[in-house]
């Protein structure tokens, strides 16, 4: 740990370690300016071989202590613990590792609007607030009410000022009753960000083919969005979906020979999200406020 100013952090287990090493980390090193930035991998069961390779290539690998819960939740607490022991970082990116590749530099984000959370909101927002209830999150009903019809901030790639991140984790995760509940991290982030304010980033910083309305194309494995006939390289591509059958891109990865869009899957999921939102709005007309 060389006392650099910024940190890009992720968490990973053995299931996704090959992608972490050969796609996530490789694309990060080849496209992102890391001269002022450390890379932290929170180890949730990586093999010794992968840990060694990551370390040899410059990553900080931290064996996770916070393991009682879903990795999507515990990673937030694990990173907060790390930051409290390493006070020199000013800005942090926490992102996914098993379904993200970097195609261009994102280091500029650390130096812009340094007091706010920065994140992409989804054009077609899944009704994620439905995953929480009073059994898994304290005050869930109030949170859901305040997030009603808000565009979803995707937690897969978010930039945080150091102090804001620690405050977010301490305040929001104190509400969690069930750390194994899936989706809690996304909802708590949205609640905090909408209450405190955040900067909305262009879609190229967390491009999800399923929920982004912009036109895009893939050439030689590289994603571009198309705006008035101009091709703009996507900086962060996110093949979100939870399970393989729901992911919009086949053979997702970094380099030629990868990345085959699945139009039928994208259409099906978009239709489902839009229909669900419409049904919920229709149902709300018959509910008392």
HELIX and SHEET records of a PDB file:
HELIX    1   1 UNK A   14  UNK A   16  5                                   3    
HELIX    2   2 UNK A   17  UNK A   19  1                                   3    
HELIX    3   3 UNK A   20  UNK A   25  3                                   6    
HELIX    4   4 UNK A   26  UNK A   31  1                                   6    
HELIX    5   5 UNK A   48  UNK A   56  1                                   9    
HELIX    6   6 UNK A   71  UNK A   85  1                                  15    
HELIX    7   7 UNK A  107  UNK A  111  5                                   5    
HELIX    8   8 UNK A  128  UNK A  131  5                                   4    
HELIX    9   9 UNK A  140  UNK A  147  1                                   8    
HELIX   10  10 UNK A  162  UNK A  172  1                                  11    
HELIX   11  11 UNK A  173  UNK A  175  5                                   3    
HELIX   12  12 UNK A  184  UNK A  196  1                                  13    
HELIX   13  13 UNK A  203  UNK A  205  5                                   3    
HELIX   14  14 UNK A  244  UNK A  246  5                                   3    
HELIX   15  15 UNK A  263  UNK A  284  1                                  22    
SHEET    1   A 7 UNK A  60  UNK A  63  0                                        
SHEET    2   A 7 UNK A  37  UNK A  43  1                                        
SHEET    3   A 7 UNK A   6  UNK A  12  1                                        
SHEET    4   A 7 UNK A  91  UNK A  95  1                                        
SHEET    5   A 7 UNK A 153  UNK A 161 -1                                        
SHEET    6   A 7 UNK A 117  UNK A 121 -1                                        
SHEET    7   A 7 UNK A 198  UNK A 200  1                                        
SHEET    1   B 2 UNK A 100  UNK A 102  0                                        
SHEET    2   B 2 UNK A 236  UNK A 238 -1                                        
SHEET    1   C 3 UNK A 215  UNK A 219  0                                        
SHEET    2   C 3 UNK A 222  UNK A 227 -1                                        
SHEET    3   C 3 UNK A 230  UNK A 233 -1                                        
SHEET    1   D 2 UNK A 249  UNK A 250  0                                        
SHEET    2   D 2 UNK A 260  UNK A 261 -1                                        
END                                                                             
